[in-house]
Amino acid sequence: MNIDCEIYIKNFVTFFNNNPTDLRNLIGDVQKDIFYGKVRDMVHKKCDEGEEYILTQQELLKILVDIHNQYSKPKDPEPYVQMTNFGPLFLN
């Protein structure tokens, strides 16, 4: 592991721990441990490939989209039956 990568991750986490409203604005209702883990994985992957380890805005957005797609609960579909005074009305 690269020392520069570890310092970057530590500073990244420290910044958001000191600014919790910025973290909440960025990640929404996602648990911060999941977000930090994904960031750590991406930084280590980039270090291993020899690329610049500092994450771009696009890479952070990709992490957030992946997390939301993986951990968000699917919404229940609206019912196809509407109750009226005359009984159930089937919507199709």
C-alpha positions in Angstrom: 0.0 0.0 0.0 1.1 3.5 -0.9 1.6 5.9 2.0 0.3 8.8 -0.1 -2.9 6.9 -0.7 -3.4 6.2 3.0 -2.8 9.9 3.8 -5.3 10.9 1.1 -7.9 8.6 2.6 -7.3 9.8 6.1 -7.6 13.4 5.1 -10.7 12.6 3.1 -12.4 11.0 6.1 -11.2 13.7 8.5 -12.6 16.4 6.3 -16.0 14.8 6.3 -15.9 14.0 10.0 -15.2 17.7 10.7 -18.0 18.8 8.2 -20.9 16.4 8.8 -23.4 18.6 6.9 -21.2 18.4 3.8 -21.1 14.7 4.1 -24.9 14.5 4.5 -25.4 16.7 1.4 -23.1 14.5 -0.6 -24.2 11.0 0.4 -27.8 11.5 1.6 -29.1 8.7 3.7 -26.3 6.2 2.9 -24.2 5.0 5.9 -20.9 6.8 5.9 -18.9 3.5 6.6 -20.2 2.1 3.3 -19.2 5.3 1.5 -15.8 5.4 3.1 -15.2 1.7 2.3 -16.1 2.2 -1.4 -13.8 5.3 -1.6 -11.0 3.4 0.0 -11.4 0.5 -2.5 -11.4 2.9 -5.4 -8.3 4.7 -4.2 -6.4 1.5 -3.6 -7.5 0.2 -7.0 -6.2 3.4 -8.7 -2.9 3.2 -6.7 -2.4 -0.4 -7.8 -2.9 0.5 -11.4 -0.4 3.3 -11.1 -3.0 6.0 -11.8 -3.5 9.3 -10.0 -5.1 8.3 -6.7 -7.0 11.5 -6.1 -10.7 10.9 -6.9 -12.4 13.0 -9.4 -16.0 14.3 -9.1 -17.1 11.7 -11.7 -15.6 8.9 -9.7 -17.3 10.1 -6.5 -20.6 10.3 -8.4 -20.1 6.8 -9.7 -19.5 5.5 -6.2 -22.6 7.2 -4.9 -24.8 5.9 -7.8 -23.5 2.3 -7.2 -24.2 2.6 -3.5 -27.7 3.9 -4.1 -28.5 1.2 -6.7 -27.2 -1.5 -4.4 -28.7 -0.4 -1.1 -31.9 1.4 -2.0 -35.1 -0.4 -1.5 -37.4 -0.7 -4.5 -40.6 1.2 -4.2 -43.8 -0.7 -4.1 -45.8 -0.3 -7.3 -49.0 1.6 -7.1 -52.0 -0.7 -6.8 -54.0 -1.4 -9.9 -57.2 -1.4 -7.9 -58.9 1.8 -6.7 -61.7 1.5 -4.2 -64.7 3.6 -5.1 -68.3 4.0 -3.7 -69.4 1.4 -6.3 -66.8 -1.2 -5.4 -63.2 -1.8 -6.7 -62.2 -0.2 -9.9 -59.4 -2.0 -11.8 -57.0 0.3 -13.5 -55.3 -1.2 -16.5 
